Each structure stands twice: as C-alpha cells, then as structure tokens.
Amino acid sequence: MVSNFHLPPVGFGPGSQPDEGGEELNYMQLPSGMRTYSAHLPHVDDLTPLAPALRLLADVAEAAEACAAGGMARFDLAPLDAENRALIAETMGQGEVSMKIRGIPALMVQESVFAGVWSIAGAGIDAIEVGAVPAAALSRAFEPFRAGRGTSHPRPAGVVNAPALIAELTEKSASFAGGLPHVINLTLLPHTEEDLLWLDAALGEGAVTILSRGYGNCRITATALAHVWRVQFFNSMDTLILDTFEVTTMPEVALAAREDLSDSAERIREVLEAIR
C-alpha cells in the first residue's frame, strides 16, 4: 500500500490554481496615506509689524521644549492684531488631531503641524496651548453631553454580552487611579448590534470627541462614565477595523509624546530662522 505521504496534496498541481485571467484575491483595505510633516514657510515682506507674532512663536518653541518634561503652557492671541494673527495661523497650519469639546464655552481644538501645539477657539477664546493634550480635554471629558442610563436601562431582545461588559467597565472605572489603560477589544469579542446600542445608551456620551488622522482615521469619544473612552479605528475606505473601550485618563493615540514636543520646538525655531 502506498503511503498517503507520497500522494499529491490537495490544492496543488495542474488545474488547482486560477488562470491568469481569473479572479484576484480581495483583501480588506489596510490603512494608508499617513500624513507626514512638511515645513511651510510663510511669505513675509516686512518683519517690523510682525514682531509680536515672531516673539510669541519663539515663546511657543521654548514652551514645547519645557513641556516635553511634563506640564502645559497657554498663550492668549487676543492682544495680537489681524496681521500678526494671520502669521500665527499660517505658521501653525493643521496637524493630525482635532477635537470638539462641548459645554460652556464650547471649544474647537486643532493640533498644528507641530505636534503638541494646539489652537483653541471658542466664544471669547483664541489661544494656543502647548502640551500632550489641551487641559479642557482632560478636565471636561466626562461631563455628560448625553447622560448614561446605567444598568437599569431596559434590555431588548438581542442584548447578550453587554451587561457583562458594562459591569467590567464600571468596576475598572471606579478603581482607576492612573497607570496603564484597561482595554476591552469589541472586535475580538462576540456581541450583537443590540449589545452595542444598549452599551451606548447605558454609558452615555461625554463632552469630548476626538478625530486623529494618521493611517486612516481614529475616532475617540468620551462616555459619561469617568475614565471610559470609546476608541474606533477606520481604514482609508472608512471601514471599522478595530473597536475598543479604554479605561484611562486619555487614550494614547490622542497624546503628543515627549519626543513630539521636543521635535516641535526644534521645527518652530527652524521656521523662525528661515523667516528672519
């Protein structure tokens, strides 16, 4: 008897593979198109009236270098005239991260092309903040924009695993004292559409929504439960590829790292040298 070892394995040999004109394998589109830093040098004819803006940019560079070791700094743009503000805006540009902070006053936050340097705008507010993340994004994150209904929220048919998940999130929220985040990866866990809808109603929504654009998009939403964030990654085709809850102060993907702040200080100084 001939051993099966010598028989041709299934899936090999003539006729087992598609012809060149046959269908190609289709894979999920992976994230692509990462934004990279490119210096933009504002065109300036006369530097004399722009001395306040140049001085402020130098101060921002110093603050970025200092904040790489921790802390935050804030610069009010209100004293600047329109011409100086225009130079600041052109130099700052738009980076990867933007935020919407609800409440009074409502704030729009845009990271500049210099990581860790943030433009803050709202009613009566026009400022630049330097640091890993703007202060209001931390202090106001879990103020309820839509209050959570909690575990007493009625469970319709189809809710299966959500009660166990919210019990885990509630326990981790109550015991969180800093340190490493606790992550629940919904992408790897069995759940129904009804589970997700029930969790959304039970947890509510906080005041902060963040969009980070790197490889694809990352949408970060604060819930109304302290320290609990919904973090969702989408590829360049806007397909959800990773869906998680994180129990943490601020998801790392939204933070500017120490190295980012140090690089930003150096890059701002390079721009200033080129302008002058």
C-alpha positions in Angstrom: 0.0 0.0 0.0 1.3 3.4 -1.0 1.7 5.8 1.9 -0.5 9.0 1.7 2.7 11.0 2.1 3.5 10.2 -1.5 0.2 11.3 -2.9 -0.1 14.8 -4.4 -1.5 17.1 -1.8 -4.9 18.6 -2.4 -4.7 22.1 -3.9 -1.6 21.6 -5.9 -0.8 20.5 -9.5 -2.4 21.4 -12.9 -5.8 23.0 -12.7 -5.6 23.7 -8.9 -4.8 27.4 -9.3 -6.8 30.1 -11.0 -5.8 31.2 -14.5 -4.1 34.5 -15.0 -7.4 35.9 -16.2 -9.3 34.6 -13.2 -10.5 36.5 -10.2 -7.9 38.0 -7.9 -8.0 37.6 -4.1 -9.6 40.6 -2.4 -8.2 41.7 0.9 -9.6 44.3 3.4 -8.1 47.7 2.6 -5.5 48.4 5.2 -4.9 52.0 6.5 -2.8 54.1 4.2 -1.9 57.6 3.3 -0.2 58.6 6.5 0.3 62.4 6.9 3.9 63.5 7.3 5.4 66.8 8.5 6.4 69.2 5.8 7.7 72.7 6.7 5.6 75.6 5.5 7.4 78.9 5.4 5.1 82.0 5.4 6.0 84.7 2.9 6.8 87.9 4.8 7.8 91.1 3.1 8.3 93.3 6.1 9.0 91.8 9.5 8.7 95.0 11.5 5.0 95.0 12.2 5.1 91.2 12.9 7.5 91.4 15.8 4.8 90.3 18.3 3.9 87.2 16.4 7.6 86.2 16.0 8.2 86.8 19.7 5.2 84.6 20.5 6.4 81.8 18.2 9.7 81.9 20.0 7.9 81.6 23.3 5.9 78.7 22.0 9.1 76.9 21.0 10.5 77.4 24.4 7.3 76.1 26.0 7.3 73.0 23.8 10.8 72.2 24.9 9.9 72.7 28.6 6.6 70.7 28.2 8.5 67.7 26.9 9.3 67.0 30.5 5.6 67.5 31.5 3.2 70.3 32.1 1.3 72.7 29.9 1.6 76.3 28.7 -1.0 78.7 27.3 -0.7 81.8 25.1 -3.6 84.2 24.5 -3.8 85.5 21.0 -6.3 88.3 21.8 -3.6 91.1 22.1 -2.4 90.4 18.5 -3.8 92.4 15.6 -5.2 90.7 12.5 -1.8 90.7 10.6 0.0 89.1 13.5 -2.8 86.5 14.0 -2.7 85.7 10.3 1.1 84.9 10.5 0.5 82.7 13.5 -2.3 80.8 11.8 -0.3 80.3 8.6 2.7 79.1 10.5 0.7 76.7 12.7 -1.2 75.0 9.9 -3.3 71.9 10.6 -2.0 68.7 12.0 -3.5 65.2 12.5 -5.7 65.7 15.6 -8.8 67.8 16.0 -11.3 67.9 19.0 -14.8 69.1 19.8 -15.3 70.0 23.4 -19.0 70.6 24.3 -20.2 72.7 27.2 -19.8 76.4 28.1 -17.9 77.6 26.3 -17.9 75.1 23.5 -14.4 74.7 22.1 -12.9 73.7 18.8 -9.3 72.3 19.1 -7.0 71.8 16.2 -3.5 70.4 16.5 -0.9 72.4 14.5 1.6 70.8 12.2 3.8 71.0 15.3 2.7 68.0 17.5 1.6 69.1 20.9 0.9 72.7 19.9 -2.9 73.2 19.8 -5.1 76.0 18.5 -8.1 76.6 20.8 -11.1 78.6 19.6 -14.4 79.3 21.3 -16.6 82.2 22.4 -14.2 84.8 23.6 -11.3 82.4 23.4 -8.5 82.4 20.8 -5.4 80.8 22.2 -2.5 78.3 21.7 -1.9 75.6 24.2 1.3 73.5 24.4 1.3 70.1 26.0 0.5 66.5 25.5 -3.2 67.3 25.2 -5.3 70.5 25.9 -6.3 71.0 29.5 -10.0 71.2 28.8 -10.0 67.8 27.0 -8.9 66.3 30.4 -11.0 68.4 32.8 -14.3 68.3 30.9 -14.1 64.9 29.1 -16.7 63.1 31.1 -19.2 65.9 31.7 -22.4 64.3 30.4 -23.4 65.6 27.0 -25.9 62.7 26.9 -26.4 61.1 30.3 -25.8 57.4 30.7 -28.9 55.3 31.6 -26.9 52.8 33.5 -27.5 49.1 34.0 -31.2 49.7 34.8 -31.8 50.7 31.1 -34.3 48.1 29.7 -32.7 45.3 27.7 -34.4 44.5 24.5 -34.2 41.1 22.8 -30.7 40.5 21.4 -28.8 42.1 24.3 -26.5 39.2 25.2 -23.0 40.2 26.4 -23.4 44.0 27.0 -24.4 43.6 30.7 -21.1 41.7 31.5 -19.1 44.3 29.6 -20.6 47.3 31.4 -20.1 45.6 34.7 -16.4 45.3 33.9 -16.2 48.9 32.7 -18.0 50.2 35.8 -15.6 48.2 38.1 -12.5 49.4 36.2 -13.8 53.0 36.1 -14.3 53.1 39.9 -10.9 51.6 40.7 -8.9 53.5 38.1 -6.1 55.5 39.7 -3.8 56.2 36.7 -1.3 53.9 35.2 -1.8 51.5 32.3 -5.2 51.6 30.5 -7.6 48.7 30.7 -8.8 47.8 27.2 -11.8 45.8 26.1 -11.5 44.8 22.4 -15.0 44.5 21.0 -13.6 43.4 17.6 -12.4 40.2 19.2 -15.5 39.6 21.5 -18.8 38.1 20.4 -21.5 40.7 20.5 -24.7 41.7 18.7 -25.8 45.0 17.2 -28.3 45.3 20.1 -25.4 44.9 22.6 -23.7 47.9 21.1 -26.8 50.0 21.1 -27.6 49.1 24.7 -24.0 49.9 25.8 -24.2 53.3 24.0 -27.4 54.2 25.9 -26.2 52.8 29.2 -22.8 54.6 29.1 -24.0 57.9 27.6 -21.7 60.4 26.0 -19.2 62.8 27.5 -18.2 66.2 26.3 -15.1 65.4 24.2 -14.9 63.9 20.7 -11.5 63.5 19.1 -10.5 62.7 15.5 -7.0 61.6 14.8 -5.9 61.2 11.2 -2.8 59.1 10.7 -3.1 55.8 8.9 -6.8 56.0 8.2 -8.9 57.7 11.0 -9.3 57.1 14.7 -12.4 58.4 16.4 -12.3 58.8 20.2 -15.4 59.6 22.2 -15.6 60.1 25.9 -18.5 58.3 27.6 -20.4 59.8 30.5 -18.7 57.2 32.8 -15.5 58.5 34.3 -12.3 57.4 32.5 -14.1 55.3 29.9 -13.5 56.1 26.2 -14.7 54.5 23.0 -11.8 54.2 20.5 -12.6 53.2 17.0 -10.1 52.8 14.1 -11.1 53.0 10.5 -9.1 52.3 7.4 -8.8 54.6 4.4 -12.0 53.1 3.0 -13.8 54.2 6.2 -14.3 50.6 7.3 -14.2 49.9 11.0 -11.2 47.7 11.7 -10.8 48.0 15.5 -13.4 48.9 18.1 -12.4 49.2 21.7 -13.3 50.7 25.1 -10.4 52.1 27.0 -10.4 52.9 30.7 -7.7 55.6 31.0 -7.2 59.3 31.5 -6.7 59.9 27.8 -6.2 57.3 25.0 -2.5 57.4 24.0 -3.4 57.9 20.3 -4.6 61.4 21.1 -1.5 62.4 23.1 1.6 64.2 21.9 4.7 62.3 23.1 7.7 63.9 24.8 9.7 63.3 21.6 7.0 65.0 19.6 7.2 68.2 21.7 11.0 68.3 21.5 10.8 67.9 17.7 8.1 70.7 17.6 10.4 73.1 19.5 13.2 72.5 17.0 10.9 72.8 14.0 9.4 76.1 15.1 12.9 77.5 15.6 13.8 76.4 12.1 10.8 78.2 10.7 11.7 81.3 12.6 15.2 81.3 11.3 14.0 80.9 7.8 11.5 83.8 8.1 14.1 86.1 9.6 
